[in-house]
């Protein structure tokens, strides 16, 4: 990939000569890069053609392929946020992080708990909203998903494109958590973050409050829960207790 970056467009033969590999083996690797969307091939221009026959294919990286290589975007972002902090203080950094998180979830409406006809329906709304949030974060490059765990649902972000910056500025993670709370309308708990060295950013959304609501509703509507007259206590002689 480094050769494609530095010398592309380049032929498989030229790559093989540089690396000491057979062109056929090089082409297999190039085909794999093309299949994954990291490289593309085109025909050589007539002036580049040596000898007779069809023009040789020229290979070069795509934008996705260049994104796999090292870059200084993290350093640039970190420097910009540090400068922002020097100008506007911690509040400016927090506001920047909040707006960034809001852009990711723009278009997602908060869960409507007032319209839930039952606790079970409310839990379903919460799970559906968690899936909407995961889809939005996936589109933003976080490779997010949801999973049902016990009496709750977890939002898992398997990649974080700003993890190196978030190590220095946890406000980025905190703003995401606040966005989750606002959309889900309930307390959520961050269990792990990539910025702290974990394999994924995991946020737990409890459904236990919904379960308690269902129990309370059942108790209010159950015939057995109707008020019963208080039992009269008696002493050993059978007289009413004073």
C-alpha positions in Angstrom: 0.0 0.0 0.0 2.9 2.3 0.7 4.1 1.9 -2.9 0.6 2.6 -4.2 0.6 5.8 -2.2 4.0 7.0 -3.1 4.2 5.9 -6.7 0.7 5.2 -7.9 -0.6 4.8 -10.5 1.8 1.9 -10.8 1.7 -1.5 -12.6 1.8 -4.9 -10.9 5.1 -5.6 -12.8 6.7 -2.4 -11.4 5.6 -3.3 -7.8 6.9 -6.9 -8.3 10.3 -5.5 -9.5 10.6 -3.2 -6.5 9.6 -5.8 -3.9 11.2 -8.8 -5.6 7.9 -10.6 -6.0 6.3 -12.3 -9.0 3.7 -10.2 -10.8 1.0 -12.9 -10.4 1.3 -12.8 -6.6 1.3 -9.0 -6.6 -1.9 -9.1 -8.7 -3.6 -11.3 -6.2 -2.9 -8.8 -3.4 -4.0 -6.0 -5.6 -7.3 -7.8 -6.5 -7.9 -8.2 -2.7 -7.4 -4.4 -2.2 -9.8 -3.7 -5.1 -12.4 -6.0 -3.7 -12.2 -4.2 -0.3 -12.5 -0.8 -2.0 -9.0 0.3 -1.0 -7.5 0.4 -4.5 -8.7 0.8 -8.1 -7.2 -0.1 -11.5 -7.1 1.7 -14.8 -5.4 1.3 -18.2 -2.1 2.9 -18.9 -2.0 5.9 -21.2 -0.6 5.1 -24.7 2.6 7.0 -24.0 3.2 4.9 -20.9 2.9 1.6 -22.8 6.1 -0.4 -23.5 6.0 -2.8 -26.4 2.9 -4.2 -28.1 -0.3 -5.6 -26.7 -3.0 -4.2 -24.4 -1.9 -1.4 -22.1 -1.0 -2.6 -18.7 -3.2 -1.9 -15.7 -2.2 0.9 -13.4 -3.1 0.6 -9.8 -3.6 3.4 -7.2 -5.2 3.8 -3.8 -8.7 5.1 -3.3 -9.7 7.5 -0.5 -10.6 4.5 1.6 -7.2 3.0 1.1 -5.5 6.3 2.0 -7.6 6.3 5.2 -5.9 3.1 6.3 -2.5 4.7 6.4 -1.2 6.9 9.2 -2.1 10.6 9.2 -1.8 13.6 11.4 -5.5 14.4 11.7 -5.5 13.5 15.4 -2.6 15.9 16.1 -4.4 18.6 14.2 -7.7 18.1 16.0 -5.9 18.0 19.4 -4.1 21.2 18.7 -7.3 22.9 17.6 -9.2 21.9 20.7 -6.3 23.0 22.9 -6.4 26.4 21.2 -10.1 26.5 21.7 -9.6 25.9 25.4 -7.1 28.6 25.7 -9.5 31.1 24.1 -12.8 30.1 25.7 -11.9 27.8 28.6 -13.4 24.5 29.6 -16.9 25.7 28.8 -15.9 26.3 25.1 -14.6 22.7 24.8 -17.7 21.3 26.4 -19.9 23.3 24.1 -17.9 22.1 21.1 -18.2 18.5 22.2 -22.0 18.9 22.8 -22.6 20.3 19.3 -20.5 17.6 17.7 -22.5 14.9 19.5 -25.8 16.6 18.5 -24.7 16.6 14.8 -24.2 12.9 14.9 -27.8 12.3 16.2 -29.4 15.1 14.3 -32.8 14.0 13.1 -33.5 11.5 15.9 -36.5 12.5 18.0 -36.4 11.7 21.8 -38.4 8.7 22.9 -42.0 9.5 23.6 -42.7 7.9 26.9 -46.1 9.7 27.3 -47.5 7.8 24.4 -46.5 4.3 25.7 -49.6 2.4 26.5 -47.8 -0.1 28.8 -44.5 -0.7 30.4 -43.8 -3.4 27.8 -44.5 -0.9 25.0 -42.2 1.7 26.7 -39.4 -0.8 26.9 -39.8 -1.5 23.2 -39.6 2.2 22.4 -36.4 2.4 24.4 -34.8 -0.5 22.5 -35.9 0.9 19.2 -34.5 4.3 20.0 -31.2 2.7 21.1 -31.0 1.1 17.7 -31.6 4.4 16.0 -28.8 5.9 17.9 -26.5 3.0 17.0 -27.3 3.4 13.3 -26.5 7.2 13.5 -23.2 6.5 15.1 -22.4 3.8 12.6 -22.9 6.3 9.8 -20.5 8.6 11.6 -17.8 5.9 11.6 -18.3 4.4 15.1 -19.4 0.8 13.9 -22.1 0.8 16.6 -24.6 -1.9 17.5 -27.0 -2.8 20.3 -27.5 -5.9 22.3 -30.0 -7.0 25.0 -28.3 -7.7 28.3 -30.4 -8.8 31.3 -32.9 -6.0 32.2 -31.4 -3.5 29.8 -30.0 -2.8 26.4 -26.4 -1.8 25.6 -25.1 0.5 22.9 -21.7 -0.7 21.8 -19.4 1.4 19.7 -16.7 -0.9 18.3 -14.6 1.8 16.7 -14.0 5.4 17.7 -12.5 7.7 15.1 -11.6 10.3 17.7 -10.3 8.0 20.4 -6.8 9.5 20.5 -8.2 13.0 20.9 -10.8 11.8 23.5 -7.9 10.5 25.7 -7.0 14.1 26.2 -10.5 15.6 26.0 -13.0 13.3 27.8 -15.6 16.0 27.1 -16.1 14.3 23.8 -17.2 11.1 25.5 -19.3 13.0 28.1 -21.2 14.8 25.4 -22.1 11.5 23.7 -23.4 10.2 27.0 -25.6 13.3 27.5 -27.0 12.9 24.0 -28.0 9.3 24.8 -29.7 10.5 28.0 -31.7 13.2 26.2 -32.9 10.9 23.4 -33.7 7.9 25.6 -35.2 9.9 28.4 -33.6 7.8 31.1 -30.4 7.4 33.1 -27.7 5.6 31.1 -24.3 4.4 32.3 -21.0 4.3 30.4 -19.3 0.9 31.2 -16.2 1.1 29.0 -14.5 3.4 26.5 -11.9 2.9 23.8 -10.2 6.0 25.0 -9.5 4.3 28.3 -8.1 1.2 26.6 -11.2 -0.9 26.4 -12.1 -2.9 23.3 -15.3 -0.9 22.7 -17.3 2.0 24.1 -20.2 0.4 25.9 -23.3 2.3 27.3 -25.9 0.5 29.4 -29.5 1.6 29.1 -31.5 0.1 32.0 -35.1 -1.2 31.5 -35.6 -2.0 35.2 -37.6 1.2 35.8 -40.0 0.0 33.0 -40.3 -3.4 34.7 -41.1 -1.7 38.1 -43.8 0.4 36.3 -45.3 -2.8 34.9 -45.4 -4.4 38.4 -47.0 -1.3 39.9 -49.6 -1.2 37.1 -50.5 -4.9 37.6 -50.8 -4.4 41.3 -53.2 -1.5 40.9 -55.5 -3.4 38.4 -55.3 -6.8 40.1 -58.5 -7.9 42.0 -56.4 -9.4 44.7 -54.9 -6.0 45.3 -58.2 -4.5 46.4 -58.3 -3.1 49.9 -59.4 -5.7 52.5 -60.9 -4.8 55.9 -58.3 -4.9 58.7 -58.3 -8.1 60.7 -59.3 -7.6 64.4 -56.6 -8.8 66.7 -57.7 -10.7 69.8 -56.0 -11.5 73.0 -55.7 -15.0 74.4 -59.0 -14.7 76.2 -60.8 -14.1 72.9 -61.6 -10.4 73.7 -60.9 -7.7 71.3 -57.5 -6.1 71.8 -57.6 -2.8 73.5 
